């Protein structure tokens, strides 16, 4: 898997520093079975 991202850091409402991803591109070549797990992709929105 290859990922390129334009990102920085910003302070969240909780006072902690978080990554702020402006844009990203990705590509991958599946060679066998795989499992991906992504968390908190939408700025902490519990709905999404």
Secondary structure as UniProt FT lines:
FT   STRAND          2..11
FT   TURN            13..14
FT   STRAND          17..27
FT   TURN            43..44
//
